[in-house]
């Protein structure tokens, strides 16, 4: 173990650092995805609501055919708002 000043770096410190690093990587990835969507949306959207919807949905990925046909998820209501 190495010392920084009088403090010994513990396994918990390393795990906490790993969690922080992974969280930052996820945040950076989401930032890049949203920024790319903004750059595309500014050229294609007709109004602010359309722009906002494009940016808000940038992190979503379409369902694959296997997702739709999976026996565990086949009967799932994908859009619960539409069933009301």
N, C-alpha and C positions, 0 to 999 in steps of 0.2 A: 504494500500500500504506500502511496506517496502522501506527503504532507504539504499542505498549503498553509503557511504560517504555522499555527499550532493545531490546525484542524486536519484530521485524517479523513480521506475520502472513503466513504462506505459504499457497499453494494447498493444500498437504497439511493444514495446520491447519483450513482451511475444510472440506475433505473429511471429516476426522476428526470435526469438529463436526456435519456433516450426518449422518454415520453414527450418532453418538451420539443425535442428535435423533430420527431415524427409529426407532432401537431403543427409545427411551423411549416414543415414540408407540405402537409395537407392544405394549410392556409395559403401557401404560395401557389400551389397547384390550382386551387379554386380561384385565386386572384387572376392567374393567367387565363384560365378558361373564361371567366367573366369579362376580363378585359378584351379578349379576342371577340367575344360576343358583342361587346359594346362597339368595337370597331366595325364589325359587320352590320350591326343593327343601325348604326348612325347613317349608313348609306341606303339601307333598304326599308326602314320603317317609315310609315306615313304619319304617325303621331307619337306622342310620348307614351301612351298606354301600350302601344305595340312594341315600342323600344324597350319599355320596362319588362314586358312579358318575355321578350326574347332573352334579355339579360337574366331575369329571374329563373328561366328554365335552362340556362346554359349548361348546368352541371348534370342534367338528366340525360339518360341514355334510353333509346327505344327498346321496347321489349322484343326479344328474339322469338322466333317461332317455337323454339324449344321451351321458352318461358311460358308461352301461352298454352302449350300442349302438355306441360308437366302435370301429372295426375294430382299432385299435392296443391297446385295453384290453379288448376283448370276451372274450378268452380268459384274461385275468388272474384269478388267484385273489384275490379281495378280502379273504377272511378265511382266511389261511394256517393258522391254528390249527384250523379246522374240517376241513381236508383230511387231517389225520393220523389 
